[in-house]
Structures are given as C-alpha cells and as structure tokens.
Amino acid sequence: MSNLPLKFAAWVEDVNREDGVTIQLFGKIMNKMFFFIKWGCVPYLFYLLVKLFN
C-alpha cells in the first residue's frame, strides 16, 4: 500500500514541472480536440450556407 502514495507524489511532482510528461500529454490531447472541432465545423458551415440559399 505504500507504493500508491509514492506514485501519487511522483505524479504531482511531474505535474508541477513546466516540461513534465503529463503537461505534454494534455497538450497533445487538446491540440487533437481543437483540430477535429475546427475541421468538423467547415462541412457544417458549408451545409448551412447551401440550405440558406436553396
């Protein structure tokens, strides 16, 4: 059971670092999410413009 607090302490230390693995992972996830949101919106806007002018 003493292994879990050590892992948690190591994770907290990694999060507090500016170039930690956790921060880099969350940055990659956020970039992928924004990429899909940005490019998923383009076909929807095209659909709305077609419906508006028909």
PyMOL Python script that loads the backbone (N, CA, C, O; Angstrom):
from pymol import cmd

cmd.read_pdbstr("""\
ATOM      1  N   MET A   1       0.819  -1.198   0.000  1.00  0.00           N
ATOM      2  CA  MET A   1       0.000   0.000   0.000  1.00  0.00           C
ATOM      3  C   MET A   1       0.863   1.262   0.000  1.00  0.00           C
ATOM      4  O   MET A   1       0.386   2.328  -0.387  1.00  0.00           O
ATOM      5  N   SER A   2       2.105   1.163   0.420  1.00  0.00           N
ATOM      6  CA  SER A   2       2.963   2.345   0.448  1.00  0.00           C
ATOM      7  C   SER A   2       3.418   2.746  -0.953  1.00  0.00           C
ATOM      8  O   SER A   2       3.957   3.838  -1.132  1.00  0.00           O
ATOM      9  N   ASN A   3       3.214   1.888  -1.944  1.00  0.00           N
ATOM     10  CA  ASN A   3       3.614   2.197  -3.312  1.00  0.00           C
ATOM     11  C   ASN A   3       2.704   3.266  -3.924  1.00  0.00           C
ATOM     12  O   ASN A   3       3.174   4.105  -4.694  1.00  0.00           O
ATOM     13  N   LEU A   4       1.433   3.248  -3.598  1.00  0.00           N
ATOM     14  CA  LEU A   4       0.478   4.202  -4.167  1.00  0.00           C
ATOM     15  C   LEU A   4       0.800   5.653  -3.777  1.00  0.00           C
ATOM     16  O   LEU A   4       0.803   6.512  -4.659  1.00  0.00           O
ATOM     17  N   PRO A   5       1.066   5.964  -2.522  1.00  0.00           N
ATOM     18  CA  PRO A   5       1.434   7.359  -2.203  1.00  0.00           C
ATOM     19  C   PRO A   5       2.718   7.813  -2.889  1.00  0.00           C
ATOM     20  O   PRO A   5       2.852   8.986  -3.238  1.00  0.00           O
ATOM     21  N   LEU A   6       3.653   6.902  -3.084  1.00  0.00           N
ATOM     22  CA  LEU A   6       4.884   7.269  -3.782  1.00  0.00           C
ATOM     23  C   LEU A   6       4.609   7.601  -5.245  1.00  0.00           C
ATOM     24  O   LEU A   6       5.172   8.550  -5.790  1.00  0.00           O
ATOM     25  N   LYS A   7       3.742   6.816  -5.874  1.00  0.00           N
ATOM     26  CA  LYS A   7       3.375   7.088  -7.270  1.00  0.00           C
ATOM     27  C   LYS A   7       2.625   8.412  -7.378  1.00  0.00           C
ATOM     28  O   LYS A   7       2.851   9.188  -8.306  1.00  0.00           O
ATOM     29  N   PHE A   8       1.734   8.664  -6.426  1.00  0.00           N
ATOM     30  CA  PHE A   8       0.986   9.917  -6.436  1.00  0.00           C
ATOM     31  C   PHE A   8       1.919  11.107  -6.249  1.00  0.00           C
ATOM     32  O   PHE A   8       1.769  12.124  -6.925  1.00  0.00           O
ATOM     33  N   ALA A   9       2.871  10.989  -5.346  1.00  0.00           N
ATOM     34  CA  ALA A   9       3.834  12.071  -5.122  1.00  0.00           C
ATOM     35  C   ALA A   9       4.683  12.313  -6.369  1.00  0.00           C
ATOM     36  O   ALA A   9       4.984  13.461  -6.699  1.00  0.00           O
ATOM     37  N   ALA A  10       5.067  11.251  -7.059  1.00  0.00           N
ATOM     38  CA  ALA A  10       5.854  11.399  -8.289  1.00  0.00           C
ATOM     39  C   ALA A  10       5.018  12.072  -9.379  1.00  0.00           C
ATOM     40  O   ALA A  10       5.533  12.883 -10.148  1.00  0.00           O
ATOM     41  N   TRP A  11       3.719  11.730  -9.443  1.00  0.00           N
ATOM     42  CA  TRP A  11       2.842  12.341 -10.443  1.00  0.00           C
ATOM     43  C   TRP A  11       2.644  13.823 -10.151  1.00  0.00           C
ATOM     44  O   TRP A  11       2.674  14.645 -11.068  1.00  0.00           O
ATOM     45  N   VAL A  12       2.441  14.171  -8.881  1.00  0.00           N
ATOM     46  CA  VAL A  12       2.274  15.580  -8.506  1.00  0.00           C
ATOM     47  C   VAL A  12       3.541  16.359  -8.834  1.00  0.00           C
ATOM     48  O   VAL A  12       3.460  17.496  -9.298  1.00  0.00           O
ATOM     49  N   GLU A  13       4.683  15.780  -8.607  1.00  0.00           N
ATOM     50  CA  GLU A  13       5.948  16.435  -8.934  1.00  0.00           C
ATOM     51  C   GLU A  13       6.068  16.647 -10.441  1.00  0.00           C
ATOM     52  O   GLU A  13       6.566  17.682 -10.881  1.00  0.00           O
ATOM     53  N   ASP A  14       5.612  15.666 -11.241  1.00  0.00           N
ATOM     54  CA  ASP A  14       5.662  15.785 -12.699  1.00  0.00           C
ATOM     55  C   ASP A  14       4.715  16.876 -13.178  1.00  0.00           C
ATOM     56  O   ASP A  14       5.049  17.629 -14.093  1.00  0.00           O
ATOM     57  N   VAL A  15       3.540  16.969 -12.570  1.00  0.00           N
ATOM     58  CA  VAL A  15       2.576  17.994 -12.970  1.00  0.00           C
ATOM     59  C   VAL A  15       3.121  19.381 -12.654  1.00  0.00           C
ATOM     60  O   VAL A  15       2.890  20.322 -13.414  1.00  0.00           O
ATOM     61  N   ASN A  16       3.824  19.517 -11.571  1.00  0.00           N
ATOM     62  CA  ASN A  16       4.351  20.828 -11.177  1.00  0.00           C
ATOM     63  C   ASN A  16       5.534  21.276 -12.033  1.00  0.00           C
ATOM     64  O   ASN A  16       5.884  22.456 -12.030  1.00  0.00           O
ATOM     65  N   ARG A  17       6.147  20.358 -12.758  1.00  0.00           N
ATOM     66  CA  ARG A  17       7.244  20.739 -13.656  1.00  0.00           C
ATOM     67  C   ARG A  17       6.675  21.390 -14.905  1.00  0.00           C
ATOM     68  O   ARG A  17       5.597  21.021 -15.372  1.00  0.00           O
ATOM     69  N   GLU A  18       7.396  22.350 -15.438  1.00  0.00           N
ATOM     70  CA  GLU A  18       6.911  23.067 -16.622  1.00  0.00           C
ATOM     71  C   GLU A  18       6.937  22.184 -17.866  1.00  0.00           C
ATOM     72  O   GLU A  18       6.073  22.318 -18.732  1.00  0.00           O
ATOM     73  N   ASP A  19       7.909  21.289 -17.968  1.00  0.00           N
ATOM     74  CA  ASP A  19       8.033  20.421 -19.136  1.00  0.00           C
ATOM     75  C   ASP A  19       7.751  18.963 -18.775  1.00  0.00           C
ATOM     76  O   ASP A  19       8.381  18.055 -19.316  1.00  0.00           O
ATOM     77  N   GLY A  20       6.819  18.744 -17.875  1.00  0.00           N
ATOM     78  CA  GLY A  20       6.500  17.391 -17.431  1.00  0.00           C
ATOM     79  C   GLY A  20       5.777  16.592 -18.504  1.00  0.00           C
ATOM     80  O   GLY A  20       5.205  17.153 -19.439  1.00  0.00           O
ATOM     81  N   VAL A  21       5.812  15.288 -18.355  1.00  0.00           N
ATOM     82  CA  VAL A  21       5.171  14.386 -19.311  1.00  0.00           C
ATOM     83  C   VAL A  21       3.657  14.577 -19.305  1.00  0.00           C
ATOM     84  O   VAL A  21       3.019  14.517 -20.356  1.00  0.00           O
ATOM     85  N   THR A  22       3.084  14.806 -18.131  1.00  0.00           N
ATOM     86  CA  THR A  22       1.633  14.976 -18.025  1.00  0.00           C
ATOM     87  C   THR A  22       1.171  16.214 -18.772  1.00  0.00           C
ATOM     88  O   THR A  22       0.160  16.169 -19.473  1.00  0.00           O
ATOM     89  N   ILE A  23       1.889  17.311 -18.636  1.00  0.00           N
ATOM     90  CA  ILE A  23       1.519  18.548 -19.334  1.00  0.00           C
ATOM     91  C   ILE A  23       1.636  18.363 -20.840  1.00  0.00           C
ATOM     92  O   ILE A  23       0.784  18.844 -21.587  1.00  0.00           O
ATOM     93  N   GLN A  24       2.668  17.680 -21.295  1.00  0.00           N
ATOM     94  CA  GLN A  24       2.828  17.425 -22.727  1.00  0.00           C
ATOM     95  C   GLN A  24       1.705  16.545 -23.258  1.00  0.00           C
ATOM     96  O   GLN A  24       1.209  16.770 -24.362  1.00  0.00           O
ATOM     97  N   LEU A  25       1.301  15.542 -22.477  1.00  0.00           N
ATOM     98  CA  LEU A  25       0.213  14.657 -22.890  1.00  0.00           C
ATOM     99  C   LEU A  25      -1.099  15.423 -23.021  1.00  0.00           C
ATOM    100  O   LEU A  25      -1.816  15.274 -24.010  1.00  0.00           O
ATOM    101  N   PHE A  26      -1.411  16.247 -22.013  1.00  0.00           N
ATOM    102  CA  PHE A  26      -2.639  17.030 -22.086  1.00  0.00           C
ATOM    103  C   PHE A  26      -2.580  18.039 -23.233  1.00  0.00           C
ATOM    104  O   PHE A  26      -3.604  18.323 -23.854  1.00  0.00           O
ATOM    105  N   GLY A  27      -1.415  18.576 -23.517  1.00  0.00           N
ATOM    106  CA  GLY A  27      -1.276  19.491 -24.650  1.00  0.00           C
ATOM    107  C   GLY A  27      -1.564  18.810 -25.975  1.00  0.00           C
ATOM    108  O   GLY A  27      -2.225  19.381 -26.842  1.00  0.00           O
ATOM    109  N   LYS A  28      -1.067  17.586 -26.135  1.00  0.00           N
ATOM    110  CA  LYS A  28      -1.330  16.839 -27.369  1.00  0.00           C
ATOM    111  C   LYS A  28      -2.809  16.509 -27.509  1.00  0.00           C
ATOM    112  O   LYS A  28      -3.368  16.611 -28.602  1.00  0.00           O
ATOM    113  N   ILE A  29      -3.447  16.114 -26.409  1.00  0.00           N
ATOM    114  CA  ILE A  29      -4.879  15.800 -26.440  1.00  0.00           C
ATOM    115  C   ILE A  29      -5.692  17.029 -26.819  1.00  0.00           C
ATOM    116  O   ILE A  29      -6.606  16.939 -27.638  1.00  0.00           O
ATOM    117  N   MET A  30      -5.365  18.180 -26.227  1.00  0.00           N
ATOM    118  CA  MET A  30      -6.096  19.408 -26.531  1.00  0.00           C
ATOM    119  C   MET A  30      -5.910  19.820 -27.988  1.00  0.00           C
ATOM    120  O   MET A  30      -6.865  20.258 -28.628  1.00  0.00           O
ATOM    121  N   ASN A  31      -4.699  19.687 -28.520  1.00  0.00           N
ATOM    122  CA  ASN A  31      -4.460  20.039 -29.918  1.00  0.00           C
ATOM    123  C   ASN A  31      -5.288  19.174 -30.852  1.00  0.00           C
ATOM    124  O   ASN A  31      -5.841  19.675 -31.831  1.00  0.00           O
ATOM    125  N   LYS A  32      -5.380  17.878 -30.562  1.00  0.00           N
ATOM    126  CA  LYS A  32      -6.182  16.985 -31.405  1.00  0.00           C
ATOM    127  C   LYS A  32      -7.662  17.326 -31.309  1.00  0.00           C
ATOM    128  O   LYS A  32      -8.371  17.289 -32.314  1.00  0.00           O
ATOM    129  N   MET A  33      -8.138  17.659 -30.107  1.00  0.00           N
ATOM    130  CA  MET A  33      -9.545  18.023 -29.948  1.00  0.00           C
ATOM    131  C   MET A  33      -9.874  19.284 -30.742  1.00  0.00           C
ATOM    132  O   MET A  33     -10.884  19.324 -31.445  1.00  0.00           O
ATOM    133  N   PHE A  34      -9.034  20.315 -30.640  1.00  0.00           N
ATOM    134  CA  PHE A  34      -9.290  21.550 -31.366  1.00  0.00           C
ATOM    135  C   PHE A  34      -9.183  21.345 -32.872  1.00  0.00           C
ATOM    136  O   PHE A  34      -9.904  21.992 -33.633  1.00  0.00           O
ATOM    137  N   PHE A  35      -8.293  20.452 -33.318  1.00  0.00           N
ATOM    138  CA  PHE A  35      -8.173  20.161 -34.746  1.00  0.00           C
ATOM    139  C   PHE A  35      -9.487  19.582 -35.277  1.00  0.00           C
ATOM    140  O   PHE A  35      -9.980  20.016 -36.318  1.00  0.00           O
ATOM    141  N   PHE A  36     -10.054  18.604 -34.564  1.00  0.00           N
ATOM    142  CA  PHE A  36     -11.310  17.997 -35.017  1.00  0.00           C
ATOM    143  C   PHE A  36     -12.478  18.972 -34.937  1.00  0.00           C
ATOM    144  O   PHE A  36     -13.358  18.956 -35.799  1.00  0.00           O
ATOM    145  N   ILE A  37     -12.495  19.814 -33.919  1.00  0.00           N
ATOM    146  CA  ILE A  37     -13.572  20.805 -33.814  1.00  0.00           C
ATOM    147  C   ILE A  37     -13.472  21.803 -34.961  1.00  0.00           C
ATOM    148  O   ILE A  37     -14.481  22.151 -35.575  1.00  0.00           O
ATOM    149  N   LYS A  38     -12.262  22.263 -35.250  1.00  0.00           N
ATOM    150  CA  LYS A  38     -12.071  23.269 -36.301  1.00  0.00           C
ATOM    151  C   LYS A  38     -12.463  22.709 -37.660  1.00  0.00           C
ATOM    152  O   LYS A  38     -13.218  23.348 -38.393  1.00  0.00           O
ATOM    153  N   TRP A  39     -11.966  21.530 -38.010  1.00  0.00           N
ATOM    154  CA  TRP A  39     -12.235  20.988 -39.337  1.00  0.00           C
ATOM    155  C   TRP A  39     -13.576  20.287 -39.431  1.00  0.00           C
ATOM    156  O   TRP A  39     -14.057  20.038 -40.537  1.00  0.00           O
ATOM    157  N   GLY A  40     -14.192  19.961 -38.308  1.00  0.00           N
ATOM    158  CA  GLY A  40     -15.547  19.418 -38.339  1.00  0.00           C
ATOM    159  C   GLY A  40     -16.572  20.500 -38.566  1.00  0.00           C
ATOM    160  O   GLY A  40     -17.684  20.223 -39.014  1.00  0.00           O
ATOM    161  N   CYS A  41     -16.210  21.733 -38.261  1.00  0.00           N
ATOM    162  CA  CYS A  41     -17.127  22.857 -38.416  1.00  0.00           C
ATOM    163  C   CYS A  41     -17.238  23.300 -39.875  1.00  0.00           C
ATOM    164  O   CYS A  41     -18.279  23.818 -40.277  1.00  0.00           O
ATOM    165  N   VAL A  42     -16.200  23.109 -40.664  1.00  0.00           N
ATOM    166  CA  VAL A  42     -16.196  23.577 -42.052  1.00  0.00           C
ATOM    167  C   VAL A  42     -17.305  22.915 -42.880  1.00  0.00           C
ATOM    168  O   VAL A  42     -18.045  23.634 -43.552  1.00  0.00           O
ATOM    169  N   PRO A  43     -17.461  21.577 -42.866  1.00  0.00           N
ATOM    170  CA  PRO A  43     -18.560  20.994 -43.640  1.00  0.00           C
ATOM    171  C   PRO A  43     -19.936  21.410 -43.127  1.00  0.00           C
ATOM    172  O   PRO A  43     -20.873  21.549 -43.914  1.00  0.00           O
ATOM    173  N   TYR A  44     -20.066  21.610 -41.821  1.00  0.00           N
ATOM    174  CA  TYR A  44     -21.349  22.035 -41.254  1.00  0.00           C
ATOM    175  C   TYR A  44     -21.700  23.445 -41.729  1.00  0.00           C
ATOM    176  O   TYR A  44     -22.852  23.709 -42.074  1.00  0.00           O
ATOM    177  N   LEU A  45     -20.735  24.339 -41.750  1.00  0.00           N
ATOM    178  CA  LEU A  45     -21.000  25.689 -42.237  1.00  0.00           C
ATOM    179  C   LEU A  45     -21.336  25.675 -43.727  1.00  0.00           C
ATOM    180  O   LEU A  45     -22.204  26.426 -44.171  1.00  0.00           O
ATOM    181  N   PHE A  46     -20.662  24.837 -44.494  1.00  0.00           N
ATOM    182  CA  PHE A  46     -20.982  24.696 -45.919  1.00  0.00           C
ATOM    183  C   PHE A  46     -22.424  24.202 -46.090  1.00  0.00           C
ATOM    184  O   PHE A  46     -23.153  24.699 -46.948  1.00  0.00           O
ATOM    185  N   TYR A  47     -22.830  23.228 -45.278  1.00  0.00           N
ATOM    186  CA  TYR A  47     -24.204  22.716 -45.315  1.00  0.00           C
ATOM    187  C   TYR A  47     -25.202  23.836 -44.985  1.00  0.00           C
ATOM    188  O   TYR A  47     -26.232  23.964 -45.647  1.00  0.00           O
ATOM    189  N   LEU A  48     -24.900  24.631 -43.981  1.00  0.00           N
ATOM    190  CA  LEU A  48     -25.800  25.723 -43.621  1.00  0.00           C
ATOM    191  C   LEU A  48     -25.915  26.754 -44.722  1.00  0.00           C
ATOM    192  O   LEU A  48     -27.004  27.271 -44.974  1.00  0.00           O
ATOM    193  N   LEU A  49     -24.803  27.064 -45.388  1.00  0.00           N
ATOM    194  CA  LEU A  49     -24.863  28.028 -46.493  1.00  0.00           C
ATOM    195  C   LEU A  49     -25.675  27.472 -47.659  1.00  0.00           C
ATOM    196  O   LEU A  49     -26.430  28.213 -48.289  1.00  0.00           O
ATOM    197  N   VAL A  50     -25.535  26.194 -47.956  1.00  0.00           N
ATOM    198  CA  VAL A  50     -26.316  25.587 -49.042  1.00  0.00           C
ATOM    199  C   VAL A  50     -27.787  25.613 -48.704  1.00  0.00           C
ATOM    200  O   VAL A  50     -28.612  25.925 -49.563  1.00  0.00           O
ATOM    201  N   LYS A  51     -28.137  25.289 -47.458  1.00  0.00           N
ATOM    202  CA  LYS A  51     -29.548  25.320 -47.058  1.00  0.00           C
ATOM    203  C   LYS A  51     -30.093  26.728 -47.048  1.00  0.00           C
ATOM    204  O   LYS A  51     -31.274  26.935 -47.328  1.00  0.00           O
ATOM    205  N   LEU A  52     -29.259  27.697 -46.731  1.00  0.00           N
ATOM    206  CA  LEU A  52     -29.723  29.075 -46.665  1.00  0.00           C
ATOM    207  C   LEU A  52     -30.074  29.622 -48.051  1.00  0.00           C
ATOM    208  O   LEU A  52     -31.049  30.359 -48.201  1.00  0.00           O
ATOM    209  N   PHE A  53     -29.288  29.264 -49.049  1.00  0.00           N
ATOM    210  CA  PHE A  53     -29.501  29.803 -50.392  1.00  0.00           C
ATOM    211  C   PHE A  53     -30.346  28.906 -51.285  1.00  0.00           C
ATOM    212  O   PHE A  53     -30.522  29.225 -52.461  1.00  0.00           O
ATOM    213  N   ASN A  54     -30.875  27.797 -50.777  1.00  0.00           N
ATOM    214  CA  ASN A  54     -31.770  26.940 -51.575  1.00  0.00           C
ATOM    215  C   ASN A  54     -33.193  27.132 -51.172  1.00  0.00           C
ATOM    216  O   ASN A  54     -34.085  26.495 -51.734  1.00  0.00           O
TER     217      ASN A  54
END
""", "prot")
cmd.dss("prot")
cmd.show_as("cartoon", "prot")
cmd.util.cbc("prot")
cmd.orient("prot")
